[in-house]
Amino acid sequence: MLLKNLSLINYKNFEAKDFDFDAKINCFVGANGIGKTNALDAIYHLSLGKSYFNPVATQNIRHESDFFVIDGTFEKEDREEKIVCSLKRGAKKIIKRNAKAYERLSDHIGLLPLVIISPSDRDLIIEGSDTRRKFMDGVISQSDKGYLQSLIKYNKVLSQRNSLLKYFAVNQTFDATTLSVYNEQLVEYGTPIFEKRVAFLEAFIPIFKEQYAVISGGNENVSLNYESKLIDSDLLSLLEKNIDRDKALQYTSVGIHKDDLSFKITDYPIKKFGSQGQQKSFLIALKFAQFHFIKELAQTTPILLLDDIFDKLDENRVAQIIALVDNENFGQIFISDTHPERTENVVKNIHQSYKIFKL
């Protein structure tokens, strides 16, 4: 799969900009703040229906403008997919596929698989469990539409149950029958989500370890573990056992929305004991594993976005990354960098065609 062209109107710092891309490697180079990452984010936005860097949709509209339009032509399995994503202030975002608007934006997820590697990925290590769950859910959702719909339904029921718990507290009342209805719905949607996460990680962890071994030269031992109370108990039992706690807290304290991933290097948390280079290598290995996992399930090669990937890495690790992408397993790659010379030297070592866009 590849992106042939991209047109931006009022997207972030771009007033109007058109790009025609190479089928293999495309590099955005220039000073900080010039829009390199914004160009990558526009590609991400077209593929997944949202910004990778700013979840507030209207903040992606250029200052003093009323709307943005992102327009791109993809080629997938010998057919063209024309995707237009637009947003007007005060209105809902619209995504059109071949001139037909989606009724639900979530239906677009998975059509155009994509993986991004960015400095902001460090949030996966330093932030809370919500960030790591989103990563896991995002990978699974790109290849499993049923999973995404179950997740949407689970979160809706969770919100309703939390509202009910607050109602109980404010009105000093309790209705076990109504609460049990929400419990059953959480079990209905949550149990398959848990089972799919377990199956996903069984397949994903070996790929991740293999990728890290290549990047690090095989000198470091890393681990990735799933932490969930559902491993030792079913969800209904957990909900019933924790009802007094939930009433006191006024929210649902157990369930798949509390699951986490633990990241370790030589059996210690990488957040505390990993160097900057080790943490970056860990994150790149995670994303390369995501790439290979999605590629196998989707039966198409995802687009790969590398945002400032070569910063804070020593030459040896950069060389290992170049070796990874310099083979037939990868399709179209987009790179951003502040150093044009470094970028050119890097892509010359990858034996593929390329274009450099100086912004």
N, C-alpha and C positions, 0 to 999 in steps of 0.2 A: 504494500500500500504506500502511496506517496501523495504529497501535497504539491500540486502543479503551480498554483498561484495564490496570492493573498492580496486582498484590498481592504484598507482600513480608512474609515471616516470617523473623526472625532473620538478615536479610541485612545484613552490615556493622553500621552503627549503628542500623538499623531493627529494632525488636522486632516491630511489626505496623503496616503502612501500606497503604492502598488509594488508588489514583488513577483518576479517569475523565478521559480526555484530549480536548482539542479536535482536530478533524481537521486543523488547520493548524499553529498555533504554541502551544507550551507552555513556560512559563518557571518554573524553580525558582530562587527567590531567598531570600537569608538570609545570616547571618554565616558566616565560614569555620568548617569543622568540623561544620556542622549536617547535612550529608548530601546536598547538592545534586549533587555529582559522583557519589556513591554511587547516587543515583536514576538518573542517566544510565548508570552502569555496569551496573545491573540490566537496563536495556533492551538494552545491548550483549550482556550475558550470555545473555539469552533468544534473541537473534538469531544469535549466533556460538558459543554453548556454552562461553564462558569469559569471565573478567574481562579488561577492557582494561588495568587498572591493577595487578592483583596476580595473577601466574601461579600462585601457591601456592593451590590451590583452597580448602583448609581455612581459610586466613586470611580468607576472605570470610564465614565463619560468625561471627555476633555473639559477643562475649566471653561466656563461661560458658554458651553454648548448645551443643547437640549436633548441630544441623542447620540448614540454611536451605532455604527454598522460594521460588522466584520463579515467579509465575503471571501469564500475560498472554494477552489475546485480540487477535489481529491480524485485519485484514480485507484480503484480497488477491484481486484479480480477482473481486469479488462473492461470495467465500466466506470463512467464518471459519476461522482456524487457532488452535486452543487449544494453547498451549505451556506446559509446566511443567518447570522445571529444579530439581532438588533434590540435596542432598548431605548425607550423614550422616557424622560422623567415623568413620574406620575402614572406610568403604565407598566404592564407586565412584559417581561422579556419574551421575545418571539424567536424561535428557531425554525427555519424552513429547510426541508430536504427536497431538493429538486422542485422548488417553488410551492411545496405543500407544507403548511405549518403543522407542527406536532400539537396534539391535544395535551399531552403530558410531556414535559421536558425530559423526564426520566426515561422515556422511550428512546431517546437519542443515545443514551449511554451504551457503549459497547459496539456501536456501528463503526467507529473510527478509533481503534485502540491506539493508545499513546502512553509513553512513560517520560516523566520529566525528572531530571536530577538538578538540584539547585542548592545554594547555600542555606536557604530557608528550611531545607530538610532537617537541619540540626534540631529543629523543634521536636522531631521524633525522639531524640535522645533527652533533651533538657525539659520538655514540657510534660504535662500530665497524660494519663492513660487515654483520654479522649483523642489525642492526636494519633496515637498508635493504633487505636481501634479504627479511626478513619482511614488510615493507610491500609489496614487489613481488609476493611469493607470495600474500599475503592478498588483493590486488586481483584477481589472476588466478583464485584459487581460488573466489571468490564467484560466478564465472560459468562455471567449467570444473571439473566434478567429477573428470574424468580427470586433470587436472593435479595436484590435491591427492593423489589416490591414488598417482600416480607419485612425488611428492615424499616421501610416507610410506615407500614401498618403497625409494627411493634412500637415504634417511636410515638405514633399517634395515640395508641392505647396507653402507653406509659405516661404521656402527658395528661390523659384523662384520669388515670389512677392517681397521679400526683395531685391533680386539682381536687379530686374526691377526698384525699387525705387532708388537704388544707381546709376543705369544707367541714370535715368532721371536727377539726381542731377549733375552728372559729365558732362553730355552732354547738360545741360540746355534745356531739352526738356520734353514733356509730351504727353502720348498717352492714353487717357481715355478708348478707345476700348479694347486695350490689357490688361489694368489693370482690366477691368470689367470681362474678361475671368477668371483671377485668383480669383477675388472676388467670382464668381459663384462656382468655384471649392472648395474654402474654405468653402462656405456655404454648398455645397453638402456633404463634409466630416465632417465639424465641427459641424453642427447642430445635427446629430445623436450622436456624441460624447458627446455633452452637455446633451442631453436627457438621455443618458445612465448613465452619472455621477449623474444626479439628482435622477434617479431611484435607482442607487447603494447606494447613501447616505441615501435615505429614508429607505432602508433595513438595512444598516450598522450601522447607529447611535444608534438605540436602543440596538443592540448587544454590541456595544462599551460601552455604559453607564452601561449595566448590568455587563460586565466584570470588569469595573473600580470599581463598587460598591462592588464587591466581594473582589478585591485586597485591597481596602482601608478600608474595613469594613463598607462601606456605610456612612462614615462621611463627605464626600466632594462632592460638586456639580461641575461636569465638563460639558463642551459643545464642540461640534464639528460642525462648520458651513461652508457651501459652499459659497464662494464669487466669483461671476461671473457677468459681465455686461449683459450677455445674459438672466439673470433672468428678466430684465426690458425691454429688446429690442432684436429684431432679429439680427442675425449676419450681414446680408447684409446692414441693416440700419446703424449699427455701423461702418462698413467699409466705407460706403459712407460719413457718417457724419465726419469721422476723416481723410479724404483724405489729407487735407491741413497739418494737423499735421504729418501724415505719410511721406509726401513729405519732410517736414522740418527735420524730424528725420532720414529719409532714411531707415526706417524699419516699419513693421506692428505693430502698438501700441495697437490694440484691437483684441480680438478673444479668443478662448478656451485655447490658449497657455499662456494667462495671468491670468487664473483662480487660485484660492488659497483656502486653508482650514484655518480657524482660530481655534486655540486651546485655550480654556479658562478654568479657575478654579475659581469658585465663581464669574463669570462674568468679570474676569480680565485675561489678556494674561498670559498663564502659563510660557512663556519665561521670563517674568519679575517678576512674583509674585509667581511662584511655587518653592518649595524647591527641592533639588536634588532627594529626595525620591518620591515626588509627580510627578516630571517630569518623572522619571523612571517608576513609576506605570502607568502614562498616556500612555507612549510608549508601555509598556507590554500589557495594555488593548487594545490598537490599534491593536497590532499584534495578540493577542488572538481572537479579533473580526474578523480579517482577516482570521485566521484559520477556524473559524466556518462558515464564509460566503462562503469561497472556498469549504469547505467540503460539504455544503448543495447543492451548484450549481454543483460541479463536481461529486457528488455522490461517492466520495472516500475520505479516510482520508489522509490529507496531512502529509508529514514528518515535524517534528518540530525540528528546530535547536536553542539551547539556548546557546549563546556565552557569558560567563562571567556574566550570568544573576543575580547571587546572590550577586554581588559586590554592595556596597552602598545602600543596602536595610536592614532595621531592621528585626529582627527575626520574628516579627508578619507578615510582608508583605511576607517574604520568606515562612512562613507557609501557608499563603493564596494561594500563587502560587503553592505550592506543592499539596494543596488540589484540585486546579483546574485541574492539570494534572493527579491526581490519580483517574481517572475514565475511563469508557469504551469509552468516547468521543474521547480520544486521542489514536493515534496509536504508531508509532515508534518515539522515542525522542533521540536527540543527545545533549550532554551537554559538555561544556568546562569549566574548572576551574583551578585556580592556587593552590588550597588547596585540596589535595587528601582526607584528613580526613573529611573536610566539605562536599565534594562531596559524600563520602560514607555515611555519616550521613543523607544527604538529600535523596539519592536514597533508603536507607533502609526504610525510612518513606513512600515511594511510594511502594505499594504492587504489584510490578511487577518484572519480571526477569531483570537482568542487567549485563553488562560487563564493566570493567574499563580498559582503555588503558593508560599505563604510558609512556609518550613520553620523 
